[in-house]
């Protein structure tokens, strides 16, 4: 089998194996070593994989990194492991950060055998970033993630090519955010250039008096607001006999400039989220805001649901709900109580949607929020 098939086969076995793992050592033996092996490295050859790797300088005495993957007698990937029952956080990065700085490694991996967080040095050369550029969950392994992981296989590994790709994506995400911000700023307060484009055929040629500019700018702003509120130009109506739903109108419009992310699975999750919300009420509409989308009911009450655009290094949708948290069980990594966070009010709950299964689990919470909104 090839690397992709080996990774998928290992992922299929993770749910069963995870149930019996009670320690870090068991996790390494049952999950992490098979992962490294699936990438094509010989875990029994110390010229390729060094367990309990130590460096000679700059690190605390007696500290070790669990594995170093080696090429040409130099460590290229450092792997730090935690127990399968451990939730990974920044507090687990200390050893990787120190070893990364004093070795030739280009990548670091923090894992609990289920989730693999990949790190490099995009911000400063030889200083490992504290945010992963790739997160792979073996319990929710998409085809996109298999492709990304396969770049680290022994047969395909090119450190500089991977770094260049990750760096390009990082730059494009920043540029995309600048464009989003510019769109939001222009839509909130249209510049003369935008008015000239959108009011073509309304403005006459040549010099325009100030009063005329103010009048046409006001009309342009009104048209933009109407378009955002309905997801289509004012005066256009949806054929009620058509099978087309409001979400489809919205999604077709927004995906051209608002859903340009490298992770294709987010597109499907976002569309599924929108489809479910609009199935609750045909008058639901999705409105873009500066950092995401708000979902509201056209008439009557409001459904306090907000889709927030994920950060470049994230692979999930974050949904904010206004919900009575009584009898709402909180689950680490899936739901978070934000009722006491002032700048999130009136929302009380974060729901993190990383997979279709998460979306299905989120639907009852969204329905409760809808019902409570009245």
matplotlib code that plots the C-alpha trace (Angstrom):
import matplotlib.pyplot as plt

x = [0.0, 1.0, 1.4, -2.1, -3.7, -1.5, -2.5, -6.2, -5.9, -4.2, -6.9, -9.6, -8.0, -7.6, -11.1, -10.7, -7.1, -7.7, -10.1, -7.3, -4.6, -3.9, -0.4, 2.0, 4.1, 1.2, 0.1, 3.5, 3.6, 0.1, -0.5, 2.6, 5.1, 2.7, 2.0, 5.8, 6.0, 3.1, 5.1, 7.8, 10.4, 12.0, 11.2, 13.7, 16.6, 18.3, 19.7, 16.1, 14.2, 15.9, 13.7, 14.3, 16.4, 18.7, 20.7, 24.1, 23.5, 20.9, 18.3, 17.6, 19.6, 17.8, 15.1, 14.4, 12.1, 10.3, 11.4, 13.6, 13.2, 16.6, 17.8, 21.5, 22.4, 20.4, 17.1, 14.4, 11.3, 10.9, 8.0, 6.7, 4.1, 1.5, -1.1, -4.1, -6.3, -4.4, -5.8, -3.0, -2.3, 0.6, 1.9, 3.1, 5.3, 8.2, 10.5, 9.8, 10.5, 13.8, 15.0, 13.9, 16.1, 19.3, 18.9, 18.5, 14.9, 12.5, 9.3, 7.9, 5.0, 3.0, 0.7, -1.5, -1.7, -5.1, -4.5, -1.2, -0.2, 2.5, 4.8, 7.5, 9.2, 7.2, 7.6, 11.3, 14.0, 14.9, 12.3, 9.3, 5.9, 3.5, 0.6, 0.4, 0.2, -1.6, -3.8, -4.7, -7.4, -7.2, -10.8, -11.9, -9.5, -10.4, -8.9, -7.3, -5.6, -4.2, -2.7, -1.1, 0.3, 1.7, 4.0, 6.0, 6.5, 10.1, 9.6, 8.2, 9.8, 11.2, 11.6, 12.0, 9.1, 6.8, 8.0, 7.5, 4.0, 3.0, 4.5, 2.7, -0.6, 0.1, 0.8, -2.3, -4.5, -3.2, -3.8, -7.2, -8.0, -6.9, -9.2, -12.1, -11.4, -11.3, -14.6, -16.2, -14.8, -15.9, -19.4, -19.7, -18.5, -18.2, -15.3, -15.6, -13.9, -16.5, -19.4, -18.1, -18.1, -21.5, -23.3, -22.2, -25.1, -26.4, -23.6, -23.2, -19.8, -17.5, -17.5, -20.1, -21.3, -20.9, -24.6, -24.9, -22.0, -23.6, -27.0, -25.5, -23.3, -26.3, -28.2, -25.1, -24.9, -28.6, -28.3, -25.3, -27.3, -30.3, -28.2, -26.5, -29.8, -31.5, -28.6, -29.8, -30.5, -33.6, -36.6, -35.6, -37.8, -37.3, -39.8, -41.8, -42.7, -39.0, -37.1, -34.4, -34.0, -32.7, -29.5, -28.6, -29.0, -26.7, -24.2, -23.8, -23.1, -20.7, -18.6, -17.0, -15.2, -15.8, -15.2, -11.8, -10.0, -7.5, -9.5, -12.3, -14.1, -15.0, -17.0, -19.2, -19.6, -20.6, -23.1, -24.6, -24.8, -26.6, -28.9, -29.9, -30.6, -32.8, -34.7, -35.9, -37.5, -37.6, -37.2, -33.7, -31.0, -27.2, -25.6, -21.8, -20.2, -16.6, -15.3, -17.9, -21.6, -24.7, -27.9, -31.1, -34.8, -36.2, -39.4, -40.2, -37.6, -33.9, -31.9, -28.7, -26.3, -23.0, -20.6, -17.0, -14.4, -11.6, -8.1, -5.7, -4.3, -7.7, -9.8, -13.2, -16.2, -16.9, -20.6, -21.8, -25.2, -27.4, -28.7, -29.7, -26.9, -29.0, -28.8, -26.3, -23.3, -20.0, -17.5, -13.9, -13.0, -16.7, -18.5, -17.3, -19.2, -18.6, -21.5, -19.0, -16.9, -18.1, -17.1, -19.1, -22.5, -25.3, -23.9, -23.4, -22.0, -19.2, -19.7, -16.7, -17.6, -14.7, -16.6, -20.0, -20.4, -19.8, -22.4, -25.0, -24.3, -24.5, -28.0, -30.0, -28.1, -28.9, -32.6, -32.7, -31.3, -33.9, -36.7, -35.6, -35.3, -39.1]
y = [0.0, 3.6, 6.3, 7.6, 4.1, 3.4, 6.6, 5.9, 2.3, 3.6, 6.3, 3.6, 1.7, 4.7, 4.7, 1.1, 1.4, 4.7, 3.0, 0.8, 3.4, 4.7, 6.1, 8.1, 5.1, 3.0, 5.9, 6.0, 2.3, 1.9, 5.1, 7.4, 4.8, 3.3, 6.9, 7.5, 4.0, 4.8, 7.8, 5.4, 5.8, 2.7, 3.1, 0.4, 2.2, 4.8, 6.4, 7.3, 7.5, 8.4, 7.7, 9.9, 12.4, 14.7, 17.7, 18.8, 22.5, 25.0, 22.7, 21.7, 18.8, 15.4, 16.7, 14.7, 14.9, 11.6, 11.1, 12.8, 11.8, 12.0, 12.5, 12.8, 12.4, 15.6, 15.8, 17.1, 16.5, 16.5, 14.7, 15.3, 12.9, 13.0, 10.5, 9.8, 11.1, 14.5, 17.6, 19.3, 23.0, 25.5, 24.3, 21.1, 23.0, 23.9, 21.0, 21.3, 25.0, 24.6, 21.7, 23.3, 26.3, 24.2, 21.6, 21.6, 20.5, 22.3, 20.9, 20.0, 17.7, 17.7, 14.8, 12.6, 9.9, 11.2, 14.8, 15.8, 19.5, 20.5, 23.5, 25.4, 28.8, 31.2, 34.2, 34.0, 31.7, 28.8, 30.0, 27.6, 29.3, 28.7, 28.2, 25.1, 25.5, 22.1, 20.2, 16.6, 14.7, 11.0, 10.6, 13.0, 12.5, 14.2, 13.6, 17.1, 16.1, 12.9, 14.9, 17.3, 14.6, 12.7, 15.6, 14.5, 10.9, 9.8, 9.2, 12.7, 14.9, 18.2, 20.5, 23.7, 23.0, 22.3, 25.5, 27.5, 26.2, 26.9, 30.4, 31.2, 30.1, 32.2, 35.3, 34.7, 34.3, 37.7, 39.3, 37.8, 39.3, 42.7, 42.4, 41.4, 44.3, 46.6, 45.3, 45.8, 49.3, 50.2, 48.8, 50.7, 54.0, 53.9, 55.7, 57.9, 55.2, 52.6, 55.0, 55.7, 51.9, 51.0, 54.2, 53.9, 55.1, 57.3, 59.8, 62.1, 62.6, 65.4, 67.5, 66.7, 69.1, 68.2, 67.8, 65.4, 63.3, 63.2, 62.2, 59.4, 58.2, 58.0, 55.9, 53.7, 53.0, 52.3, 49.8, 48.1, 47.8, 46.4, 43.9, 42.7, 42.4, 40.2, 38.6, 40.0, 43.4, 45.1, 44.6, 41.0, 38.3, 34.6, 32.5, 31.0, 27.9, 27.2, 24.7, 27.3, 28.3, 31.6, 30.0, 29.1, 32.7, 33.8, 31.1, 31.6, 35.3, 34.9, 32.0, 34.0, 36.3, 35.1, 31.4, 31.4, 29.1, 26.3, 23.8, 22.7, 20.7, 24.1, 25.0, 21.9, 22.4, 26.1, 25.2, 22.4, 24.9, 27.4, 24.8, 23.6, 27.1, 28.1, 24.8, 26.1, 29.1, 30.2, 33.8, 33.1, 35.2, 35.2, 38.6, 39.2, 41.2, 42.2, 38.9, 36.4, 36.0, 36.7, 34.7, 36.5, 36.1, 38.6, 39.2, 38.8, 37.6, 37.0, 33.8, 34.7, 32.6, 33.9, 32.1, 33.4, 33.1, 30.7, 31.9, 30.8, 28.0, 26.7, 24.1, 24.6, 26.9, 28.7, 29.2, 31.6, 31.0, 33.0, 30.1, 29.3, 27.1, 25.3, 21.6, 22.2, 19.8, 21.4, 19.3, 20.3, 21.0, 21.2, 23.7, 26.6, 28.8, 32.5, 33.9, 35.8, 37.2, 40.8, 41.3, 38.2, 39.3, 38.6, 35.2, 32.6, 29.5, 28.8, 25.6, 24.4, 22.5, 20.6, 17.7, 16.6, 14.7, 18.0, 19.7, 17.0, 17.4, 21.2, 21.1, 20.5, 23.4, 25.6, 24.5, 25.4, 28.8, 29.3, 28.2, 30.5, 33.5, 33.2]
z = [0.0, -0.4, 2.3, 1.9, 2.2, 5.3, 7.0, 6.3, 7.6, 10.8, 11.2, 11.0, 13.9, 16.2, 17.8, 18.9, 20.0, 21.9, 24.3, 25.8, 26.1, 29.6, 29.4, 27.2, 26.5, 25.4, 23.1, 21.5, 20.9, 19.6, 17.7, 17.2, 16.1, 13.6, 12.3, 11.7, 10.1, 7.8, 6.5, 5.4, 8.1, 9.7, 13.4, 14.3, 12.5, 14.7, 11.5, 10.6, 13.8, 17.1, 20.2, 23.3, 21.3, 23.2, 21.9, 23.3, 23.9, 25.0, 26.6, 30.1, 31.5, 31.2, 28.9, 25.8, 22.7, 22.2, 18.6, 16.0, 12.4, 10.7, 7.2, 6.2, 9.9, 10.8, 12.6, 10.2, 12.3, 16.1, 17.6, 21.1, 22.4, 25.1, 26.3, 24.1, 27.0, 27.1, 25.4, 23.6, 24.5, 24.4, 27.7, 26.0, 23.5, 25.8, 24.9, 21.2, 21.3, 22.9, 20.8, 17.6, 18.3, 18.8, 16.0, 12.2, 12.4, 10.1, 11.6, 15.0, 15.7, 19.0, 19.3, 21.5, 18.9, 17.8, 17.0, 15.2, 15.4, 12.8, 13.5, 11.7, 11.8, 9.7, 12.0, 12.7, 11.3, 13.7, 16.3, 16.2, 15.9, 18.8, 16.4, 14.2, 10.5, 10.2, 12.6, 11.7, 13.6, 13.0, 14.2, 11.4, 8.6, 5.4, 2.0, 2.2, 5.4, 3.9, 1.1, 3.6, 5.8, 2.8, 2.1, 5.2, 3.9, 3.5, -0.3, -0.9, 1.8, 0.7, 3.7, 1.7, -0.7, 2.3, 4.1, 0.9, 0.4, 4.1, 3.9, 0.7, 2.3, 5.3, 3.2, 1.1, 4.2, 5.5, 2.1, 2.0, 5.4, 4.2, 1.2, 3.4, 5.7, 2.6, 1.4, 4.8, 5.0, 1.5, 2.1, 5.4, 3.8, 0.0, -1.5, -4.6, -6.6, -5.5, -6.1, -9.7, -10.4, -8.8, -9.9, -13.5, -15.6, -12.8, -12.5, -15.5, -17.1, -16.1, -12.9, -10.3, -7.7, -4.1, -3.5, -6.5, -5.1, -1.7, -3.2, -5.3, -2.5, -0.2, -2.9, -3.3, 0.4, 0.5, -2.3, -0.6, 2.7, 0.9, -1.0, 2.3, 4.1, 1.5, -0.3, -3.6, -5.2, -4.0, -6.3, -7.1, -5.5, -5.1, -7.0, -4.2, -6.3, -6.9, -4.9, -4.4, -0.7, 0.7, 1.8, -1.8, -2.8, 0.0, -0.5, -4.2, -3.6, -0.7, -1.8, -4.5, -2.1, 1.5, 1.4, -0.2, 2.3, 1.6, 3.6, 1.2, 4.0, 5.7, 2.6, 3.0, 6.7, 6.2, 3.6, 5.7, 8.7, 6.5, 5.1, 8.6, 9.9, 7.0, 7.3, 10.6, 9.0, 5.3, 6.4, 7.7, 6.0, 6.2, 6.4, 6.1, 8.9, 9.4, 10.8, 9.7, 9.1, 11.3, 10.8, 11.4, 10.8, 8.3, 10.3, 13.9, 16.4, 15.9, 15.9, 17.7, 15.7, 14.3, 12.0, 12.6, 10.0, 11.3, 11.8, 9.1, 11.2, 12.4, 10.7, 12.3, 12.2, 15.5, 16.1, 18.8, 20.3, 22.7, 24.9, 28.4, 29.5, 32.1, 31.3, 28.5, 29.1, 28.3, 26.3, 26.0, 22.4, 21.3, 23.5, 25.7, 28.1, 27.1, 29.2, 31.4, 28.6, 28.2, 24.6, 23.5, 25.0, 24.4, 23.2, 25.9, 24.1, 21.6, 19.5, 17.5, 14.3, 12.8, 11.1, 9.9, 13.2, 15.1, 12.9, 13.7, 17.4, 17.1, 15.5, 18.7, 20.4, 17.4, 17.5, 21.2, 20.5, 17.8, 20.1, 22.9, 20.6, 20.0]

ax = plt.figure().add_subplot(projection="3d")
ax.plot(x, y, z, "-o")
ax.set_aspect("equal")
plt.show()
